[in-house]
Amino acid sequence: MPVVPQLPQQALSDAAPLRLNTGRIRDQWHTMTRTARSARLMNHRAEPFVELHPQDAATRGLQDGGLAQLKGREGQGGLRGDYRARVRISSGQRRGEVFIPMHWSDHFASHARAGALLAGLVDPFSGQPESKHGAVEVESLPCEWQATLLIAPSILAGREDLVDAVAQLDGRYWARIPQSALVRYQLAGQGQPDWQHWCESHLGVPAGLWAQDAAQGGISAAGFRDGRLVWWLKVMPGDAHLDRQPNIAWLGECFASEQLSAHERRSLLAGRLSGQADVGGMVCACHQVGELTIRQAIQSGDGSVEALGARLACGTRCGSCLPELKRLVEEELSDERTDSLEMA
């Protein structure tokens, strides 16, 4: 049937000045009903996110790794629709545009359905929705606390009440991230819960380790059953920067272990073995190579994707991380050139 090309109907406005692009990401497919079963595929982008240009982020007071909410779908009374996600600041994103992934559903996050931001507009002949384009505004999501909660599958098995209790801790933000030996929750909210009471009441296992930072409002805790780690908790202030995340891979090994050594138990509250290097966010899922490791290699002289592959093996298997490796090389070399010019 012949058609006449036309512009999208969801137009930008003063209330919704940012153009929204939705799409898939590297390691996920559809609504993650199958890909979320792979812990490795969940390592690359573990939470829903919104990617935007540095200047758009600065204008709105958004920090990389912080939480934001998107409003779209103009209706009576103003903007409707609510999408909450981690901020990813990228110079590769065009100004005035934002990107969000289309994979997350209510099964994996509290407010991450891309369709909630889009008007119900469809092609009159095919019924195809205008789901690849929208108009939104982005603002910071204020939270008093953020937390990482890890739970062994044995605790979660058949416990729909526990799943609901985790999701409703505050209702402001949660993301569920299935892993090989545990289920990880990223949480954020207002009004500090009584964490000790909540853990004992809902997880059924009292804390075997507990440390509280009264000055900063931070909490680190872990629970054991018959000597095995069955839950782990880290609570931070809402504005805490998440640069130094716990080592989820190492904690997963602790959950899988039948007996932890004294050294491992002492390191649990820190979320990593003492002296263990922070590798950063996962870039190469095949060989488990993190961003900080890659940046350090580039700074040491591996100034190409090929050199990184020779040293770290990243990008040498499925190849899906090659665009990200190229971007990291370009960013590091650009920073080096900038530093050289400033010194000159």
Sequence and secondary structure as in RCSB ss.txt:
>XXXX:A:sequence
MPVVPQLPQQALSDAAPLRLNTGRIRDQWHTMTRTARSARLMNHRAEPFVELHPQDAATRGLQDGGLAQLKGREG
QGGLRGDYRARVRISSGQRRGEVFIPMHWSDHFASHARAGALLAGLVDPFSGQPESKHGAVEVESLPCEWQATLL
IAPSILAGREDLVDAVAQLDGRYWARIPQSALVRYQLAGQGQPDWQHWCESHLGVPAGLWAQDAAQGGISAAGFR
DGRLVWWLKVMPGDAHLDRQPNIAWLGECFASEQLSAHERRSLLAGRLSGQADVGGMVCACHQVGELTIRQAIQS
GDGSVEALGARLACGTRCGSCLPELKRLVEEELSDERTDSLEMA
>XXXX:A:secstr
        SS   SSS EEEEEE  TT  TTSTTGGG HHHHHHS S EEEE HHHHHHTT  TT EEEEEEEEE
TTEEEEEEEEEEEE TTS TTEEEEES   TTTBSS  GGGGS   B TTT  B  S EEEEEEE   SEEEEEE
E HHHHTT HHHHHHHHTSSSSEEEEEE SS EEEEEEESS   HHHHHHHHHSS EEEEEEETTTTEEEEEEEE
TTEEEEEEEEEETT   SS   HHHHHHHHH SS  HHHHHHGGGTS TT     SEEETTTTEEHHHHHHHHHT
T  SHHHHHHHH TTSSS TTHHHHHHHHHHHHHHHHHHHHHH 
